[in-house]
Amino acid sequence: MLKERSRSTCKILKNGQYNPTRRILIILFYCDFF
């Protein structure tokens, strides 16, 4: 369940709704670890 939510969060972040610098860090966290 956590993995699926993180995966969808990863997709949302990649769509670019966050400021770029923070988005890169969060993408690295969500996409690499989940």
PDB file of N, CA, C and O in Angstrom, chain B, residues numbered from 101:
ATOM      1  N   MET B 101       0.837  -1.207   0.000  1.00  0.00           N
ATOM      2  CA  MET B 101       0.000   0.000   0.000  1.00  0.00           C
ATOM      3  C   MET B 101       0.873   1.259   0.000  1.00  0.00           C
ATOM      4  O   MET B 101       0.633   2.194  -0.764  1.00  0.00           O
ATOM      5  N   LEU B 102       1.886   1.267   0.866  1.00  0.00           N
ATOM      6  CA  LEU B 102       2.801   2.404   0.895  1.00  0.00           C
ATOM      7  C   LEU B 102       3.550   2.525  -0.415  1.00  0.00           C
ATOM      8  O   LEU B 102       3.745   3.624  -0.935  1.00  0.00           O
ATOM      9  N   LYS B 103       3.974   1.374  -0.949  1.00  0.00           N
ATOM     10  CA  LYS B 103       4.709   1.403  -2.214  1.00  0.00           C
ATOM     11  C   LYS B 103       3.848   1.974  -3.329  1.00  0.00           C
ATOM     12  O   LYS B 103       4.326   2.771  -4.135  1.00  0.00           O
ATOM     13  N   GLU B 104       2.585   1.575  -3.383  1.00  0.00           N
ATOM     14  CA  GLU B 104       1.727   2.071  -4.463  1.00  0.00           C
ATOM     15  C   GLU B 104       1.494   3.570  -4.335  1.00  0.00           C
ATOM     16  O   GLU B 104       1.480   4.289  -5.334  1.00  0.00           O
ATOM     17  N   ARG B 105       1.312   4.036  -3.111  1.00  0.00           N
ATOM     18  CA  ARG B 105       1.098   5.472  -2.926  1.00  0.00           C
ATOM     19  C   ARG B 105       2.365   6.233  -3.320  1.00  0.00           C
ATOM     20  O   ARG B 105       2.286   7.298  -3.932  1.00  0.00           O
ATOM     21  N   SER B 106       3.514   5.695  -2.974  1.00  0.00           N
ATOM     22  CA  SER B 106       4.768   6.354  -3.312  1.00  0.00           C
ATOM     23  C   SER B 106       4.978   6.368  -4.814  1.00  0.00           C
ATOM     24  O   SER B 106       5.498   7.335  -5.372  1.00  0.00           O
ATOM     25  N   ARG B 107       4.567   5.280  -5.469  1.00  0.00           N
ATOM     26  CA  ARG B 107       4.721   5.215  -6.918  1.00  0.00           C
ATOM     27  C   ARG B 107       3.863   6.275  -7.596  1.00  0.00           C
ATOM     28  O   ARG B 107       4.309   6.915  -8.549  1.00  0.00           O
ATOM     29  N   SER B 108       2.640   6.467  -7.117  1.00  0.00           N
ATOM     30  CA  SER B 108       1.779   7.488  -7.709  1.00  0.00           C
ATOM     31  C   SER B 108       2.295   8.880  -7.363  1.00  0.00           C
ATOM     32  O   SER B 108       2.174   9.806  -8.165  1.00  0.00           O
ATOM     33  N   THR B 109       2.874   9.031  -6.166  1.00  0.00           N
ATOM     34  CA  THR B 109       3.492  10.304  -5.809  1.00  0.00           C
ATOM     35  C   THR B 109       4.631  10.605  -6.751  1.00  0.00           C
ATOM     36  O   THR B 109       4.805  11.745  -7.183  1.00  0.00           O
ATOM     37  N   CYS B 110       5.411   9.583  -7.074  1.00  0.00           N
ATOM     38  CA  CYS B 110       6.518   9.720  -8.010  1.00  0.00           C
ATOM     39  C   CYS B 110       6.017  10.228  -9.354  1.00  0.00           C
ATOM     40  O   CYS B 110       6.617  11.130  -9.939  1.00  0.00           O
ATOM     41  N   LYS B 111       4.928   9.661  -9.845  1.00  0.00           N
ATOM     42  CA  LYS B 111       4.352  10.099 -11.122  1.00  0.00           C
ATOM     43  C   LYS B 111       3.909  11.554 -11.044  1.00  0.00           C
ATOM     44  O   LYS B 111       4.161  12.335 -11.962  1.00  0.00           O
ATOM     45  N   ILE B 112       3.251  11.916  -9.949  1.00  0.00           N
ATOM     46  CA  ILE B 112       2.780  13.295  -9.781  1.00  0.00           C
ATOM     47  C   ILE B 112       3.960  14.256  -9.793  1.00  0.00           C
ATOM     48  O   ILE B 112       3.908  15.304 -10.438  1.00  0.00           O
ATOM     49  N   LEU B 113       5.024  13.898  -9.079  1.00  0.00           N
ATOM     50  CA  LEU B 113       6.191  14.767  -9.020  1.00  0.00           C
ATOM     51  C   LEU B 113       6.833  14.919 -10.383  1.00  0.00           C
ATOM     52  O   LEU B 113       7.297  16.003 -10.739  1.00  0.00           O
ATOM     53  N   LYS B 114       6.861  13.829 -11.154  1.00  0.00           N
ATOM     54  CA  LYS B 114       7.470  13.900 -12.475  1.00  0.00           C
ATOM     55  C   LYS B 114       6.650  14.754 -13.427  1.00  0.00           C
ATOM     56  O   LYS B 114       7.172  15.242 -14.429  1.00  0.00           O
ATOM     57  N   ASN B 115       5.355  14.942 -13.120  1.00  0.00           N
ATOM     58  CA  ASN B 115       4.531  15.825 -13.943  1.00  0.00           C
ATOM     59  C   ASN B 115       4.884  17.294 -13.725  1.00  0.00           C
ATOM     60  O   ASN B 115       4.468  18.155 -14.500  1.00  0.00           O
ATOM     61  N   GLY B 116       5.649  17.582 -12.674  1.00  0.00           N
ATOM     62  CA  GLY B 116       6.208  18.919 -12.511  1.00  0.00           C
ATOM     63  C   GLY B 116       5.342  19.914 -11.771  1.00  0.00           C
ATOM     64  O   GLY B 116       5.307  21.089 -12.138  1.00  0.00           O
ATOM     65  N   GLN B 117       4.640  19.473 -10.734  1.00  0.00           N
ATOM     66  CA  GLN B 117       3.810  20.405  -9.981  1.00  0.00           C
ATOM     67  C   GLN B 117       4.566  21.058  -8.822  1.00  0.00           C
ATOM     68  O   GLN B 117       4.005  21.880  -8.098  1.00  0.00           O
ATOM     69  N   TYR B 118       5.839  20.693  -8.649  1.00  0.00           N
ATOM     70  CA  TYR B 118       6.609  21.228  -7.533  1.00  0.00           C
ATOM     71  C   TYR B 118       7.755  22.077  -8.048  1.00  0.00           C
ATOM     72  O   TYR B 118       8.119  22.004  -9.221  1.00  0.00           O
ATOM     73  N   ASN B 119       8.312  22.872  -7.174  1.00  0.00           N
ATOM     74  CA  ASN B 119       9.454  23.685  -7.605  1.00  0.00           C
ATOM     75  C   ASN B 119      10.638  22.776  -7.910  1.00  0.00           C
ATOM     76  O   ASN B 119      10.888  21.821  -7.175  1.00  0.00           O
ATOM     77  N   PRO B 120      11.375  23.063  -8.993  1.00  0.00           N
ATOM     78  CA  PRO B 120      12.317  22.113  -9.603  1.00  0.00           C
ATOM     79  C   PRO B 120      13.367  21.543  -8.658  1.00  0.00           C
ATOM     80  O   PRO B 120      13.622  20.339  -8.675  1.00  0.00           O
ATOM     81  N   THR B 121      13.980  22.389  -7.833  1.00  0.00           N
ATOM     82  CA  THR B 121      15.056  21.894  -6.975  1.00  0.00           C
ATOM     83  C   THR B 121      14.526  20.885  -5.977  1.00  0.00           C
ATOM     84  O   THR B 121      15.083  19.798  -5.821  1.00  0.00           O
ATOM     85  N   ARG B 122      13.452  21.249  -5.304  1.00  0.00           N
ATOM     86  CA  ARG B 122      12.862  20.340  -4.322  1.00  0.00           C
ATOM     87  C   ARG B 122      12.321  19.101  -5.017  1.00  0.00           C
ATOM     88  O   ARG B 122      12.415  17.992  -4.491  1.00  0.00           O
ATOM     89  N   ARG B 123      11.751  19.299  -6.213  1.00  0.00           N
ATOM     90  CA  ARG B 123      11.170  18.178  -6.945  1.00  0.00           C
ATOM     91  C   ARG B 123      12.229  17.128  -7.256  1.00  0.00           C
ATOM     92  O   ARG B 123      11.973  15.930  -7.128  1.00  0.00           O
ATOM     93  N   ILE B 124      13.415  17.568  -7.664  1.00  0.00           N
ATOM     94  CA  ILE B 124      14.489  16.616  -7.957  1.00  0.00           C
ATOM     95  C   ILE B 124      14.815  15.785  -6.728  1.00  0.00           C
ATOM     96  O   ILE B 124      14.952  14.565  -6.820  1.00  0.00           O
ATOM     97  N   LEU B 125      14.938  16.437  -5.577  1.00  0.00           N
ATOM     98  CA  LEU B 125      15.267  15.718  -4.346  1.00  0.00           C
ATOM     99  C   LEU B 125      14.173  14.722  -3.993  1.00  0.00           C
ATOM    100  O   LEU B 125      14.451  13.581  -3.626  1.00  0.00           O
ATOM    101  N   ILE B 126      12.919  15.171  -4.108  1.00  0.00           N
ATOM    102  CA  ILE B 126      11.812  14.286  -3.747  1.00  0.00           C
ATOM    103  C   ILE B 126      11.691  13.143  -4.742  1.00  0.00           C
ATOM    104  O   ILE B 126      11.410  12.010  -4.351  1.00  0.00           O
ATOM    105  N   ILE B 127      11.900  13.427  -6.028  1.00  0.00           N
ATOM    106  CA  ILE B 127      11.876  12.362  -7.032  1.00  0.00           C
ATOM    107  C   ILE B 127      12.948  11.331  -6.719  1.00  0.00           C
ATOM    108  O   ILE B 127      12.698  10.128  -6.792  1.00  0.00           O
ATOM    109  N   LEU B 128      14.144  11.799  -6.370  1.00  0.00           N
ATOM    110  CA  LEU B 128      15.214  10.860  -6.042  1.00  0.00           C
ATOM    111  C   LEU B 128      14.796   9.982  -4.877  1.00  0.00           C
ATOM    112  O   LEU B 128      15.034   8.774  -4.883  1.00  0.00           O
ATOM    113  N   PHE B 129      14.164  10.600  -3.863  1.00  0.00           N
ATOM    114  CA  PHE B 129      13.748   9.827  -2.703  1.00  0.00           C
ATOM    115  C   PHE B 129      12.658   8.825  -3.068  1.00  0.00           C
ATOM    116  O   PHE B 129      12.792   7.627  -2.817  1.00  0.00           O
ATOM    117  N   TYR B 130      11.576   9.329  -3.665  1.00  0.00           N
ATOM    118  CA  TYR B 130      10.436   8.452  -3.929  1.00  0.00           C
ATOM    119  C   TYR B 130      10.727   7.425  -5.005  1.00  0.00           C
ATOM    120  O   TYR B 130      10.314   6.271  -4.890  1.00  0.00           O
ATOM    121  N   CYS B 131      11.443   7.837  -6.064  1.00  0.00           N
ATOM    122  CA  CYS B 131      11.608   6.932  -7.196  1.00  0.00           C
ATOM    123  C   CYS B 131      12.709   5.916  -6.943  1.00  0.00           C
ATOM    124  O   CYS B 131      12.627   4.786  -7.423  1.00  0.00           O
ATOM    125  N   ASP B 132      13.742   6.301  -6.194  1.00  0.00           N
ATOM    126  CA  ASP B 132      14.829   5.363  -5.962  1.00  0.00           C
ATOM    127  C   ASP B 132      14.506   4.389  -4.840  1.00  0.00           C
ATOM    128  O   ASP B 132      14.886   3.220  -4.897  1.00  0.00           O
ATOM    129  N   PHE B 133      13.803   4.874  -3.816  1.00  0.00           N
ATOM    130  CA  PHE B 133      13.587   4.010  -2.663  1.00  0.00           C
ATOM    131  C   PHE B 133      12.296   3.212  -2.747  1.00  0.00           C
ATOM    132  O   PHE B 133      12.122   2.241  -2.010  1.00  0.00           O
ATOM    133  N   PHE B 134      11.374   3.613  -3.648  1.00  0.00           N
ATOM    134  CA  PHE B 134      10.102   2.872  -3.692  1.00  0.00           C
ATOM    135  C   PHE B 134       9.858   2.277  -5.055  1.00  0.00           C
ATOM    136  O   PHE B 134       8.837   1.622  -5.269  1.00  0.00           O
TER     137      PHE B 134
END
